């Protein structure tokens, strides 16, 4: 074989370099017109925080934000809209035009619900259609429209649960550690990724199976690590990314992983993917067992799968429910109101069984968990100031607070947003990470009678 | 000469790879035009602006994107500026959405088009501390639409509050996450502080 001479090497290198640059230059000439690169697709979206639980006599103002294609003059779009409202949850809707206000901090478009509807004992249901008047593009919120409207229900004689001012620093230690795993990629380890400048991610979520097996979504190592009685095994996930994903273990051994790109993936027990399905709405807050996802902006629980197959996005929207389904078969409405109030109502067959009005002098953050427990409800929420925060566990019974304690909130890594706690077999589990590793801790609870 | 011609043809062929074309089309559109001074700045117009940056990717230290709903240069190395990737980083997205000046002493409103490549002078920690004339800290409980939560490493803007007490946050989160709206619990997290922009007009 003849050795290449220097001249041909230089010629070849020059050729490929000029070829690539020339080709890219021609491409840019053909593609760099003023509109082809920055042309905006027609965008329309909406924001809305539903007043799911109200107090009797409380005036109800529905507020909506309209999100459109950005305008070159930097102004908001000119929009309009209609809210379709009805007393209760049956019968025809009545249309009411939205008014456009001067301020957009809480939503520029609003409707003061007429008193004859707002003061109904059975509440009301509604959906809105908003339109960008310039482009004609419209959006419905909730996304299921008349098929799955949002609800607003008055609390019936709620049990008052005043929490007062929170005393930070008096946290309860766990009763047991179900899992203690160091950082790493070995069999019983959990992966850690990140840097001081970027922050760290580790296990993004977890779940507890009926037999007590704790499943940790080890997103960095792209696997599920299962712990039972001190033993562990791993299930490698065959596809998809699990970073900051939520996770649920299904009773038949399958796993559900809800990722950052709004896709729910169903894995078989061996880690092979069975199916993947996009969510109906633009984002999610929480994944529950049974492939139920709290989706937004609808603020409704949508089933993403039937017994065997995923649901289309249209099917998800039509099957949406404002209430979370509890293990006892009832529904649960949750509404964080203002800075320091949490309203909770338990439903059976659409009727309200009982409700609680929790008030706090210290601001309340997110509701991490709300599940049925004995003859009551267990709620985990966060209390915070600008410099401190802790979780508060509340066991609610028919006559009031059965149990209350605080739990440390600090975590070395970021998780899925509402994945710090799980409730299974009458026990509360908490996922926590430190500089040295991850743990799942147990807290035993009193049982409301 | 024969090798020059043969590899010239190969070079043209390589330049036609779709990924390279998308990347080059994107970066060729980025510019350094002057911003437009504005007298108004509403929170919902800021929502429009940030919402349109969704799906356009994440670039450490970056600030240029188009509106084709695709990250034209995905998977570029984290914490490396200057790779010409598409998208802002968290503080770059906030700076442009909040219509700020590259001069920290100016508190006027400056509209930056999406393809104007600018990051601004603030990182997440500077925003958290309320650094710069247009910025200030706010009590987290009062933070509303298009206010923000910032930590030492990250900042995200409140797109809208949410029923379960968290917030839908519009943010350039990470290379794998891109820019999007995510449900987050920054409001209650003591690692994060509340931040606001002076000068909203509606």
Interface residues (C-beta under 8 A of the other chain):
Chain A: X8 X9 X11 X12 X13 X14 X15 X16 X17 X18 X19 X20 X21 X22 X23 X24 X26 X27 X28 X31 X32 X37 X38 X39 X40 X41 X43 X45 X47 X48 X49 X50 X52 X65 X66 X67 X68 X69 X70 X71 X74 X75 X76 X77 X102 X103 X104 X105 X106 X107 X108 X195 X196 X197 X198 X199 X241 X243 X244 X260 X282 X283 X284 X285 X286 X294 X296 X297 X299 X334 X335 X336 X339 X342 X363 X364 X365 X366 X367 X381 X382 X383 X384 X385 X386 X387 X388 X389 X409 X417 X418
Chain B: X1 X2 X3 X4 X5 X6 X7 X8 X9 X10 X11 X12 X13 X14 X15 X16 X20 X21 X24 X25 X26 X28 X29 X36 X38 X40 X41 X42 X43 X44 X45 X47 X48 X49 X51 X52 X66 X67 X68 X69 X78 X79 X99 X111 X113 X114 X115 X139 X140 X141 X142 X144 X145 X151 X153 X154 X159 X160 X161 X162 X163 X164 X165 X166 X168 X173 X174 X176 X177 X180 X181 X182 X183 X184 X185 X187 X188 X189 X190 X193 X194 X200 X202
